[in-house]
Amino acid sequence: MRHTGALARVCAALALAWLGSAGCDPKAAELTQELRETRSPYPVISSGLVFGFRVTGPDSVYWLDNDHVLIPGYEVISPKGALAHGRGELSEPGLYVWDTKTNSHIRHATLESPMWKLCFSDGYIFYSTRRGDNNVSLDRYAGPFGQEKPLANDPSGAPPPEGIKCRDSNWPRESYRLTADGATGTIVLRPGDGEIEFGGGSTLPRLVDRRNQMRPIRLIKTGSKTPLELPILSKEVTRNTGGEVSFAQFINRYVLLAATPRGRDVFEPSVPWPADQARPVYLIGPDGKVTIEQLPAGVASPLRVFPTRAGLFWVSNDTPSGNSLQAGGWMLKDGKPQKLFDHVVAAAGVSPDGCRIVYAVNDFSADHFRFLSAIDVCASNSRG
């Protein structure tokens, strides 16, 4: 499916991956889309919204239900007047609700420019809308989504309890506690599912010794005194190179991309995953049952993995020769990786029912904006 019309109508620079404006040649942008980029085998829609991502990624997108996505971002302001010369500009940052079924969106709230505070967890939201002269967030709102209320301003800029409440209600999330063995890491799961315990043996989080890196992680069920050992080692749970736990609602499983090969003695963040080895993806049930899928050997270094109805989807920002086309998103189809889109991934997420992938990318081009897009992997008219 082609989506070059929006690019032909609106072009601007994307400075620091998320803010700026300039002119462009729509035809050049159209040729870039048609001749150089991967064409998805599934239907794609473009939102017309520019995702408000940070310098690093990929960020999360927040699902209100199977069709509606809550995102920070920008609308594009059409050029006006004879002096515009076809240049587009970005609106003030805002919170948007994008309906991926009807491809329409509404602006829910303004966000603080340029670096807003934002937290969304299980229907509860906290965000900031204005910054003061002393560079602290002034106007902040919190509450159930759609019913949030303004908070009292604190000139000191101290984090409000509502912001902490939102952060601490997120799951899965890491926490640490001191035990007789040292600082033990835990991953807090959904209410009622308990927590996963990993590591230990050090006074600093995640700096565990060789003996403890080889320990199996344990599921501690809520209300149970007997931990369940899982067939996963502590060294496989390490942030930033996999190892972060997420949750796939439609299969009711926690997802863990192995961070370190089992054959490697300890976690070494500077050493890449061996090109000749497949990479395990652990799907952990709330009951402690674990199934294992594998990303094939030699795939681009994955940052995050998401189960979908069509198979495992993953994103990578690996660009060994510096070309952003090398990064992007892939689907594991019939045991083989199939690329869905190109460029450095700024945000990604899969709907609770496993049918829609929403993503934002950046090619660091001054020619045009990259809009938040959605791929429907459950559509009957996919090209296989």
Buried (B, 14 or more C-beta within 10 A) or exposed (E): EEEBEBBBEBBBBBEEBBBBBBBBEBEBBBEBBEEEBBBBBBBBBBBBBBBBBEEEBBBBBBBBEBBBBBBBBBBBBEBEEEEEEEBBBBBEBBBBBBBBEEEEBEBBBBBBBEEBBBBBBEEBBBBBBBBEEEEBBBBBBBBEBEEBEEBEBEEEBEBBEBBEBBEEBBBBBBEBEEEEBBBBBBBBBBEEBBBBBBBBBBEEBBEBBEEBBBBBBBBBBEEEEEBBEBEBBBBBBBEEBBBBBBBBBBBEBBBBBBBBBEEBEEBEEEEEBEEEBBBBBBBBBBEBEBEEBBBEEEBBBBBBBBBBBBBBBBBBBBBEEEEBBBBBBBBBBEEEBBBBBBBBBBBBBBBBBBBBBBBBBBBEBBBBBBBBBBBBBBEEEBEE
